């Protein structure tokens, strides 16, 4: 496929939109790829990245190897994703510290609408499908109650989180940031990106090296996960689509507990930067919240988040009709 510079610029902008989605729990980068018409090309290009590329490089040169994996497309797309993630991480960190109730309310609305978006794609609600939704909802809910089995600063745990979270790039409707949130590594990932930028811009090499190590671990986990998940999930989506969608629906229903805006902290821990952060909390009613529950504004932000997914769904329908 012959593309001009302008075409690759458009792909970069699509990558920016995907990156913005991947930073926000509830919106999937895969959904953006699907809506913008590059989902299949992305999967095919990822599938071509394997060890045989080095054989092509050795026999036919770098240019042939680069073209064989659709390198220009991947470079343009992932450059956009990187730009977006680096730009938005600072804003997300500020909101997490200063406006947590409103931020989680927005996320709650996003996930609530995403559940409906995925559930609507199930064709035929058989007993097997309903049981799958119920079982995964219960399982997912109890996962949100559990204390993380490792510190989010642990090297092996970061590898694992990157490995699991990359699922968002494969299946439309599943948010990588949401999975990081369930695993208790969302804030660590946001802080890592911010520290990477801050360390580089302020020449703080100690901060930069620590952030680069964590970022590399997440990236390595993501790359491995991308290769492992791509074939498996695509097979499931093609051959067991209803069951796969039912599992995703149940997973997100049970996980709503994790992003409920009003929380009571049960346990804290000291992170690698010496800051006290939440390790375990529980959902409470707004009137039991310690501080301003911002109920009216929170409800508004839930509606805004919900509406954002409806707009994306509407754009997707228009794209399919075109």
C-alpha positions as CSV (number, residue, x, y, z in Angstrom):
1,X,0.0,0.0,0.0
2,X,1.6,3.3,-1.2
3,X,1.1,6.1,1.3
4,X,2.1,9.8,1.2
5,X,3.5,11.8,4.1
6,X,0.0,13.2,4.8
7,X,-1.4,9.7,5.1
8,X,1.2,8.8,7.8
9,X,0.5,12.1,9.6
10,X,-3.2,11.0,9.8
11,X,-2.1,7.6,11.2
12,X,0.0,9.5,13.8
13,X,-3.1,11.4,14.8
14,X,-5.0,8.2,15.1
15,X,-2.2,6.9,17.3
16,X,-2.6,10.1,19.5
17,X,-6.3,9.2,19.9
18,X,-5.4,5.6,20.8
19,X,-2.8,6.8,23.3
20,X,-5.3,9.1,24.9
21,X,-7.8,6.2,25.2
22,X,-5.1,3.9,26.7
23,X,-4.3,6.4,29.5
24,X,-8.0,6.5,30.6
25,X,-9.5,3.4,32.4
26,X,-12.7,2.5,30.5
27,X,-11.8,3.6,27.0
28,X,-9.9,1.1,24.8
29,X,-7.2,2.0,22.3
30,X,-8.4,-1.1,20.4
31,X,-11.9,0.6,20.2
32,X,-10.3,3.7,18.7
33,X,-8.3,1.6,16.2
34,X,-11.6,-0.2,15.2
35,X,-13.5,3.0,14.8
36,X,-10.7,4.8,12.8
37,X,-10.4,1.8,10.4
38,X,-6.9,0.6,11.2
39,X,-7.7,-2.3,13.5
40,X,-7.2,-5.1,11.0
41,X,-4.0,-3.6,9.6
42,X,-2.7,-3.1,13.1
43,X,-3.2,-6.8,14.0
44,X,-1.7,-8.0,10.7
45,X,1.3,-5.8,11.1
46,X,1.9,-6.9,14.7
47,X,1.6,-10.5,13.6
48,X,4.3,-10.0,11.0
49,X,6.8,-8.8,13.7
50,X,8.7,-12.1,14.5
51,X,12.2,-13.6,14.3
52,X,11.9,-14.2,10.5
53,X,12.3,-10.5,10.0
54,X,16.0,-10.9,10.9
55,X,16.3,-13.5,8.1
56,X,14.8,-11.1,5.6
57,X,17.1,-8.4,6.9
58,X,20.1,-10.6,6.4
59,X,19.2,-11.8,2.9
60,X,17.5,-8.7,1.4
61,X,18.5,-5.8,3.5
62,X,16.9,-3.5,6.1
63,X,14.5,-1.8,3.8
64,X,12.9,-5.1,2.7
65,X,12.7,-6.3,6.4
66,X,11.1,-2.9,7.3
67,X,8.6,-3.1,4.6
68,X,7.7,-6.7,5.4
69,X,6.4,-5.7,8.9
70,X,4.7,-2.5,7.6
71,X,7.3,-0.5,9.5
72,X,6.2,3.0,8.4
73,X,2.7,2.3,9.6
74,X,3.8,1.0,12.9
75,X,6.3,3.8,13.5
76,X,3.7,6.5,12.7
77,X,1.1,4.9,14.9
78,X,3.2,4.1,17.9
79,X,4.8,7.6,17.7
80,X,1.3,9.1,18.1
81,X,0.5,6.7,21.0
82,X,3.8,7.7,22.8
83,X,3.2,11.4,22.2
84,X,-0.3,11.2,23.7
85,X,0.6,9.1,26.7
86,X,3.6,11.3,27.6
87,X,1.4,14.4,27.3
88,X,-1.6,13.2,29.3
89,X,0.1,11.4,32.1
90,X,0.9,14.7,34.0
91,X,-2.7,15.9,33.8
92,X,-3.9,12.5,35.1
93,X,-1.4,12.5,38.0
94,X,-2.6,16.0,39.0
95,X,-6.2,15.0,38.9
96,X,-5.5,11.8,40.9
97,X,-4.0,13.9,43.7
98,X,-6.3,17.0,43.5
99,X,-9.7,15.8,42.1
100,X,-10.0,12.1,42.8
101,X,-13.8,11.9,43.2
102,X,-14.5,13.7,39.9
103,X,-11.8,11.8,38.0
104,X,-13.1,8.4,39.3
105,X,-16.7,9.5,38.5
106,X,-15.7,10.2,34.9
107,X,-13.9,6.8,34.7
108,X,-17.0,5.1,36.3
109,X,-19.3,6.6,33.6
110,X,-16.8,5.4,30.9
111,X,-16.8,1.8,32.1
112,X,-20.5,1.7,32.7
113,X,-21.2,2.6,29.1
114,X,-18.4,0.3,27.9
115,X,-20.2,-2.6,29.6
116,X,-23.4,-1.8,27.6
117,X,-21.3,-1.4,24.4
118,X,-19.8,-4.9,24.8
119,X,-23.0,-6.6,26.0
120,X,-24.9,-5.2,23.0
121,X,-22.6,-7.1,20.7
122,X,-23.6,-10.5,22.2
123,X,-26.0,-12.3,19.8
124,X,-28.2,-14.7,21.6
125,X,-28.3,-14.7,25.4
126,X,-28.2,-18.5,26.0
127,X,-27.9,-20.1,29.5
128,X,-24.2,-20.6,28.9
129,X,-23.7,-16.9,28.1
130,X,-25.7,-15.7,31.2
131,X,-23.8,-18.1,33.5
132,X,-20.4,-16.9,32.0
133,X,-21.4,-13.3,32.8
134,X,-22.5,-14.1,36.3
135,X,-19.4,-16.2,37.2
136,X,-16.9,-13.7,35.7
137,X,-18.7,-10.8,37.5
138,X,-18.4,-12.5,40.9
139,X,-14.8,-13.5,40.2
140,X,-13.9,-10.0,39.1
141,X,-15.6,-8.4,42.1
142,X,-13.6,-10.5,44.5
143,X,-10.4,-9.7,42.7
144,X,-11.1,-6.0,43.4
145,X,-11.4,-6.8,47.1
146,X,-8.1,-8.6,47.3
147,X,-4.9,-7.0,48.4
148,X,-2.3,-6.8,45.5
149,X,-0.1,-10.0,45.7
150,X,3.0,-7.9,45.0
151,X,4.2,-4.3,45.1
152,X,3.5,-2.3,41.9
153,X,7.2,-1.3,42.2
154,X,8.4,-4.9,41.9
155,X,10.2,-5.6,38.7
156,X,8.5,-9.0,38.0
157,X,5.1,-7.5,38.9
158,X,5.6,-4.6,36.4
159,X,6.5,-7.2,33.7
160,X,3.3,-9.1,34.5
161,X,1.2,-5.9,34.4
162,X,2.6,-4.9,31.0
163,X,2.0,-8.4,29.8
164,X,-1.7,-8.4,30.8
165,X,-2.6,-4.8,30.1
166,X,-1.6,-5.0,26.4
167,X,-4.9,-6.8,25.9
168,X,-6.4,-3.4,25.2
169,X,-4.5,-3.2,21.9
170,X,-6.0,-6.5,20.8
171,X,-9.7,-6.4,21.7
172,X,-12.0,-3.4,21.2
173,X,-13.8,-2.6,24.4
174,X,-11.1,-3.6,26.9
175,X,-9.0,-0.8,28.5
176,X,-5.4,-1.4,29.3
177,X,-5.4,1.4,31.9
178,X,-8.5,-0.3,33.5
179,X,-6.5,-3.6,33.8
180,X,-3.6,-1.8,35.3
181,X,-6.1,-0.2,37.8
182,X,-7.4,-3.7,38.8
183,X,-3.8,-4.9,39.2
184,X,-3.0,-1.9,41.5
185,X,-0.4,-0.6,39.1
186,X,-2.2,2.3,37.4
187,X,-0.7,5.1,39.5
188,X,2.7,3.5,39.3
189,X,2.5,3.5,35.5
190,X,1.3,7.2,35.4
191,X,4.1,8.2,37.9
192,X,6.7,6.3,35.8
193,X,5.8,8.2,32.6
194,X,5.9,11.5,34.5
195,X,9.2,10.8,36.1
196,X,10.7,9.7,32.8
197,X,9.8,13.1,31.3
198,X,10.8,15.1,34.4
199,X,14.1,13.2,34.8
200,X,15.0,14.0,31.2
201,X,13.9,17.6,31.2
202,X,15.6,18.5,34.6
203,X,18.7,16.3,33.9
204,X,17.9,14.3,37.1
205,X,19.6,11.1,36.0
206,X,18.7,9.2,39.2
207,X,15.0,9.8,38.6
208,X,15.3,9.2,34.9
209,X,17.2,5.8,35.3
210,X,14.6,4.5,37.9
211,X,11.7,5.6,35.6
212,X,13.4,4.2,32.5
213,X,13.8,0.8,34.2
214,X,10.2,0.6,35.2
215,X,9.0,1.8,31.8
216,X,11.3,-0.8,30.1
217,X,9.8,-3.6,32.2
218,X,6.3,-2.5,31.4
219,X,7.2,-2.3,27.7
220,X,8.9,-5.7,27.6
221,X,5.9,-7.3,29.3
222,X,3.6,-5.5,26.8
223,X,5.7,-6.7,23.8
224,X,5.6,-10.3,25.0
225,X,1.9,-10.1,25.8
226,X,1.2,-8.6,22.4
227,X,2.7,-11.6,20.6
228,X,1.1,-14.2,23.0
229,X,-2.3,-12.6,23.1
230,X,-2.8,-11.6,19.5
231,X,-3.3,-15.0,18.0
232,X,-5.2,-16.5,21.0
233,X,-7.7,-13.6,21.4
234,X,-8.3,-13.2,17.7
235,X,-9.1,-17.0,17.5
236,X,-11.5,-16.6,20.5
237,X,-13.1,-13.5,19.0
238,X,-13.6,-15.3,15.6
239,X,-14.7,-18.8,16.9
240,X,-16.2,-18.1,20.4
241,X,-17.3,-14.5,20.0
242,X,-20.4,-14.5,22.2
243,X,-18.6,-16.3,25.0
244,X,-15.6,-14.0,24.8
245,X,-17.9,-10.9,24.9
246,X,-19.8,-12.5,27.9
247,X,-16.5,-13.0,29.8
248,X,-15.4,-9.4,29.1
249,X,-18.9,-8.1,30.1
250,X,-18.8,-9.9,33.4
251,X,-15.2,-8.9,34.1
252,X,-16.1,-5.2,33.7
253,X,-19.3,-5.5,35.7
254,X,-17.5,-7.0,38.7
255,X,-14.7,-4.5,38.4
256,X,-17.0,-1.4,38.8
257,X,-16.3,-1.7,42.5
258,X,-12.6,-0.8,41.8
259,X,-13.5,2.6,40.3
260,X,-16.4,3.6,42.6
261,X,-15.6,7.3,43.3
262,X,-16.1,7.2,47.1
263,X,-13.5,5.1,49.0
264,X,-12.3,4.5,52.5
265,X,-8.6,3.7,52.8
266,X,-7.9,0.5,54.8
267,X,-4.2,0.1,54.2
268,X,-1.4,2.2,52.9
269,X,2.2,1.5,51.8
270,X,5.3,3.6,51.1
271,X,6.2,3.6,47.4
272,X,9.7,3.8,45.9
273,X,9.6,7.6,46.1
274,X,8.9,7.6,49.8
275,X,5.3,8.7,49.4
276,X,2.4,7.1,51.3
277,X,-0.1,5.6,48.9
278,X,-3.2,3.5,49.1
279,X,-2.7,-0.3,49.2
280,X,-6.2,-1.4,50.0
281,X,-9.5,0.5,50.2
282,X,-13.2,-0.2,50.2
283,X,-16.2,1.4,48.4
284,X,-18.6,3.4,50.7
285,X,-21.7,5.5,50.2
286,X,-21.2,9.2,49.3
287,X,-22.6,10.4,52.6
288,X,-20.0,8.3,54.5
289,X,-17.1,9.8,52.6
290,X,-14.5,11.6,54.7
291,X,-14.5,15.1,53.1
292,X,-16.5,16.8,50.4
293,X,-18.3,14.1,48.4
294,X,-19.0,16.5,45.5
295,X,-22.1,14.4,44.8
296,X,-23.7,16.7,42.2
297,X,-20.5,17.3,40.2
298,X,-19.7,13.6,40.5
299,X,-23.0,12.6,39.0
300,X,-22.4,15.1,36.2
301,X,-19.0,13.6,35.4
302,X,-20.5,10.1,35.4
303,X,-23.0,11.3,32.7
304,X,-20.2,12.9,30.7
305,X,-18.1,9.7,30.8
306,X,-21.1,7.7,29.8
307,X,-21.9,10.1,26.9
308,X,-18.3,9.9,25.6
309,X,-18.6,6.2,25.0
310,X,-22.0,6.6,23.3
311,X,-20.4,9.2,21.0
312,X,-17.6,6.8,20.1
313,X,-20.1,4.0,19.5
314,X,-22.1,6.4,17.2
315,X,-18.9,7.2,15.2
316,X,-18.2,3.5,14.9
317,X,-21.6,2.8,13.4
318,X,-21.1,5.6,10.9
319,X,-17.7,4.2,10.0
320,X,-19.2,0.7,9.4
321,X,-21.9,2.2,7.1
322,X,-19.4,4.3,5.1
